[in-house]
Amino acid sequence: QVKLVESGGGVVQAGGSLNLSCAASGGVFKPVAMGWFRQVSGKERELVALATNPDPDRTKYGDSVEGRFTMSFDFAKNTAYLLMNSLKPEDTAVYFCNAIFRDETIWGQGTQVTVSS
């Protein structure tokens, strides 16, 4: 059973940067897509980035993060990253990664990102 573990969250001032990691373990890891989502309490989960294959050149970003966030991969380590630059207070949320397989989608437990003004 594949398991995803996010890390790298924390508290940062507006304008700062964070680099989140999503490490996969526990099985053959060949997803058809990987993504990052975020959720604020009481609101729906929002797309941050979604890469099919996964391929950094085929990554779709949410409108609110386009040009500021970048998703990348280290396939040798089965790890995806989300580099977040020019952070804003409205980026504050719990960030989740997911891996989409043909017959299931697996989510990590999430990591909190707090951007102070």
Backbone bond lengths (Angstrom), bond angles and torsions (degrees), N, CA, C in turn:
res aa  C-N    CA-C-N  psi(-1)  N-CA   C-N-CA  omega(-1)  CA-C   N-CA-C  phi
1 Q - - - 1.460 - - 1.520 108.92 -
2 V 1.334 115.77 122.82 1.456 120.27 179.53 1.517 109.55 -72.50
3 K 1.309 115.31 140.09 1.467 121.99 176.64 1.519 108.60 -127.10
4 L 1.332 116.27 140.04 1.461 122.26 177.57 1.523 109.56 -113.35
5 V 1.318 116.38 135.43 1.458 120.89 178.33 1.520 108.95 -129.46
6 E 1.343 115.72 119.22 1.458 120.45 177.24 1.532 109.91 -89.85
7 S 1.324 115.86 152.41 1.450 122.23 174.29 1.523 109.07 -154.15
8 G 1.332 115.23 168.22 1.458 119.45 175.59 1.518 115.00 104.07
9 G 1.324 116.72 -4.28 1.454 119.05 177.79 1.516 111.60 -71.20
10 G 1.321 115.93 170.69 1.454 120.25 179.08 1.510 110.87 164.72
11 V 1.314 115.32 -163.14 1.464 122.47 179.93 1.519 108.47 -107.54
12 V 1.319 116.60 131.63 1.460 121.54 -178.54 1.524 108.35 -142.48
13 Q 1.315 116.49 150.76 1.463 120.59 176.91 1.521 110.72 -77.46
14 A 1.310 116.08 153.46 1.461 120.86 176.33 1.528 109.80 -54.77
15 G 1.325 115.13 137.49 1.458 120.98 -176.61 1.511 113.71 92.76
16 G 1.320 116.90 -11.48 1.455 121.53 -178.68 1.511 112.71 -84.58
17 S 1.345 115.39 -173.60 1.459 121.78 -176.66 1.523 110.51 -133.16
18 L 1.316 114.82 153.30 1.458 122.82 170.65 1.518 108.08 -141.47
19 N 1.330 116.16 151.67 1.457 121.11 176.62 1.530 108.00 -123.95
20 L 1.322 116.39 108.65 1.459 121.66 179.24 1.521 110.02 -86.07
21 S 1.332 115.62 148.79 1.457 122.12 175.65 1.523 109.94 -121.16
22 C 1.326 115.59 149.06 1.459 122.42 175.70 1.523 106.83 -134.17
23 A 1.320 116.50 105.01 1.456 121.74 -175.93 1.523 110.25 -101.40
24 A 1.329 115.82 130.74 1.465 121.83 179.09 1.510 109.95 -102.41
25 S 1.339 115.55 142.19 1.455 120.38 177.85 1.523 109.52 -151.21
26 G 1.359 115.79 164.74 1.450 119.89 169.11 1.512 116.89 95.74
27 G 1.318 119.04 10.00 1.456 117.89 178.20 1.507 110.53 173.40
28 V 1.325 114.74 -176.42 1.466 120.12 176.74 1.527 107.70 -70.65
29 F 1.318 115.26 124.54 1.464 118.79 -172.49 1.520 109.27 -111.04
30 K 1.346 115.17 93.79 1.462 120.86 176.68 1.518 108.76 -136.55
31 P 1.335 116.59 71.53 1.468 118.91 -179.68 1.518 111.24 -73.63
32 V 1.313 116.45 157.80 1.463 120.99 174.32 1.520 110.31 -84.59
33 A 1.331 116.61 -17.44 1.461 120.68 176.96 1.528 108.90 -162.23
34 M 1.324 115.49 156.31 1.462 121.66 173.11 1.509 108.32 -135.22
35 G 1.303 115.08 148.62 1.453 117.97 -177.72 1.504 113.52 -147.04
36 W 1.307 114.29 163.94 1.460 123.37 170.17 1.527 107.57 -119.07
37 F 1.314 115.90 135.68 1.449 122.82 177.45 1.526 107.49 -132.27
38 R 1.315 115.94 164.13 1.456 119.03 175.65 1.517 109.46 -140.62
39 Q 1.317 114.70 155.86 1.457 119.80 -176.87 1.509 110.55 -145.51
40 V 1.314 114.46 131.89 1.458 122.77 172.10 1.518 106.85 -101.07
41 S 1.298 116.70 140.21 1.463 121.70 -178.26 1.527 110.91 -51.59
42 G 1.333 116.22 127.34 1.454 121.06 178.52 1.517 114.42 89.46
43 K 1.341 116.38 -4.02 1.461 120.36 -179.76 1.526 110.41 -120.09
44 E 1.320 116.08 164.55 1.457 120.94 179.05 1.528 110.67 -73.20
45 R 1.336 114.05 154.15 1.462 119.49 176.41 1.528 109.07 -67.41
46 E 1.341 115.78 136.10 1.465 122.23 -173.09 1.517 110.41 -114.53
47 L 1.329 116.32 137.58 1.461 120.80 176.25 1.516 110.64 -66.64
48 V 1.329 116.43 131.60 1.466 121.91 172.24 1.519 109.49 -105.83
49 A 1.327 117.16 -51.34 1.458 121.79 179.98 1.515 108.75 -155.43
50 L 1.323 116.11 143.48 1.456 121.27 179.06 1.513 108.70 -142.02
51 A 1.334 116.55 121.90 1.461 122.08 -178.48 1.514 109.49 -116.10
52 T 1.324 117.39 123.47 1.461 120.66 176.41 1.511 109.33 -86.43
53 N 1.282 118.30 148.42 1.467 133.07 177.95 1.526 119.45 94.93
54 P 1.311 122.30 -36.90 1.467 130.63 -15.10 1.531 111.86 -81.89
55 D 1.278 115.12 146.26 1.455 123.17 -174.57 1.531 108.16 -138.54
56 P 1.332 116.36 118.74 1.477 118.14 -179.70 1.521 112.89 -55.55
57 D 1.346 117.53 -28.19 1.463 120.12 -179.27 1.513 112.07 -79.70
58 R 1.338 116.92 -5.55 1.459 120.48 179.07 1.519 108.85 -122.99
59 T 1.303 115.29 47.63 1.453 122.04 -179.33 1.519 110.68 -103.57
60 K 1.305 114.99 128.52 1.469 121.04 175.82 1.522 107.52 -100.92
61 Y 1.325 116.60 134.13 1.459 122.00 179.02 1.525 111.05 -112.68
62 G 1.313 115.09 148.42 1.450 118.96 173.23 1.523 110.71 -65.46
63 D 1.334 116.41 149.92 1.466 120.25 -175.90 1.531 111.83 -57.98
64 S 1.314 116.94 -34.84 1.461 120.07 -174.28 1.526 113.09 -75.83
65 V 1.339 118.26 -12.85 1.465 120.54 -178.06 1.521 112.70 -118.96
66 E 1.337 117.43 -7.85 1.464 121.82 -179.21 1.523 110.70 -52.49
67 G 1.331 116.51 129.34 1.459 121.44 178.75 1.521 114.06 88.28
68 R 1.334 117.22 -12.93 1.473 120.64 179.54 1.531 112.50 -112.91
69 F 1.320 116.66 -31.56 1.462 121.57 -177.26 1.534 109.05 -109.50
70 T 1.333 115.65 146.52 1.460 120.98 178.18 1.521 109.60 -136.92
71 M 1.329 116.12 127.87 1.469 122.30 176.47 1.517 108.73 -96.25
72 S 1.338 116.14 136.93 1.459 120.66 178.39 1.527 109.11 -143.01
73 F 1.351 115.60 174.52 1.458 120.35 -174.07 1.527 110.51 -140.19
74 D 1.320 114.18 148.11 1.458 121.76 164.67 1.528 105.10 -121.31
75 F 1.345 116.33 95.27 1.458 120.04 -172.71 1.526 111.58 -67.22
76 A 1.332 117.59 -28.05 1.462 120.20 178.53 1.525 110.98 -65.99
77 K 1.336 116.72 -28.37 1.464 121.25 -179.01 1.531 112.25 -102.78
78 N 1.334 116.87 3.10 1.476 120.23 -175.74 1.526 111.10 50.75
79 T 1.317 115.68 45.65 1.460 121.06 -175.67 1.522 110.56 -129.68
80 A 1.323 114.85 135.35 1.461 121.55 173.36 1.525 108.29 -109.51
81 Y 1.317 115.23 151.72 1.461 121.14 -178.56 1.525 109.64 -127.42
82 L 1.304 114.99 155.21 1.460 121.39 172.03 1.517 107.63 -133.11
83 L 1.326 116.21 104.95 1.462 121.31 177.15 1.518 107.77 -87.23
84 M 1.309 115.73 121.77 1.458 121.48 -176.73 1.522 109.05 -115.46
85 N 1.319 116.10 114.25 1.459 122.78 178.96 1.521 110.81 -110.04
86 S 1.321 115.64 163.09 1.473 121.75 176.69 1.524 110.95 49.73
87 L 1.307 115.83 48.93 1.458 120.35 -175.82 1.525 112.02 -65.47
88 K 1.314 114.70 145.34 1.461 122.83 -179.12 1.535 108.90 -120.73
89 P 1.314 117.62 156.59 1.472 119.27 177.83 1.526 112.35 -55.52
90 E 1.337 117.38 -32.44 1.468 120.07 -179.75 1.525 112.92 -72.97
91 D 1.331 117.60 -4.40 1.468 120.63 173.37 1.526 111.41 -83.40
92 T 1.319 117.19 -6.42 1.462 120.94 178.84 1.520 110.74 -60.91
93 A 1.339 116.46 124.65 1.465 122.14 -176.86 1.522 108.96 -177.56
94 V 1.319 115.41 173.01 1.459 121.14 166.17 1.522 106.88 -90.11
95 Y 1.319 116.41 127.88 1.456 122.10 -177.42 1.537 109.38 -103.54
96 F 1.325 115.63 129.70 1.453 122.96 -179.11 1.525 109.38 -119.08
97 C 1.330 116.63 143.89 1.450 119.11 167.32 1.521 108.41 -106.90
98 N 1.326 115.83 155.55 1.457 119.15 173.98 1.516 110.30 -139.74
99 A 1.320 114.67 158.96 1.454 122.45 176.05 1.524 107.46 -127.13
100 I 1.312 115.36 125.28 1.462 120.66 -175.99 1.521 108.85 -103.44
101 F 1.329 115.77 119.37 1.455 122.26 175.68 1.527 108.89 -107.55
102 R 1.323 117.06 175.79 1.467 119.98 -177.16 1.517 112.37 -63.40
103 D 1.350 117.41 -31.90 1.457 118.77 -174.79 1.526 113.95 -120.72
104 E 1.333 118.01 5.35 1.457 119.36 177.50 1.515 110.65 -166.11
105 T 1.323 114.11 162.40 1.460 121.53 174.07 1.519 107.69 -123.51
106 I 1.323 115.49 130.96 1.462 120.75 -178.57 1.516 109.02 -112.26
107 W 1.336 115.50 137.64 1.457 121.91 179.85 1.521 110.31 -115.91
108 G 1.322 115.71 149.24 1.454 120.38 169.73 1.521 109.98 -82.56
109 Q 1.341 115.08 -179.17 1.463 119.42 -174.99 1.530 112.49 -86.79
110 G 1.326 116.50 -12.57 1.458 121.06 177.61 1.516 113.13 95.86
111 T 1.331 115.32 154.24 1.468 122.01 175.88 1.528 108.16 -138.12
112 Q 1.321 115.96 134.77 1.465 121.02 -175.25 1.523 110.73 -80.66
113 V 1.317 115.37 132.51 1.461 122.66 172.52 1.518 107.60 -119.69
114 T 1.329 116.52 124.88 1.454 121.74 178.78 1.520 109.03 -124.25
115 V 1.328 116.20 123.29 1.461 121.75 179.99 1.518 108.19 -110.70
116 S 1.314 116.53 118.07 1.458 121.31 -178.68 1.528 110.62 -92.89
117 S 1.317 115.26 147.27 1.476 119.52 -178.03 1.521 111.37 -90.91
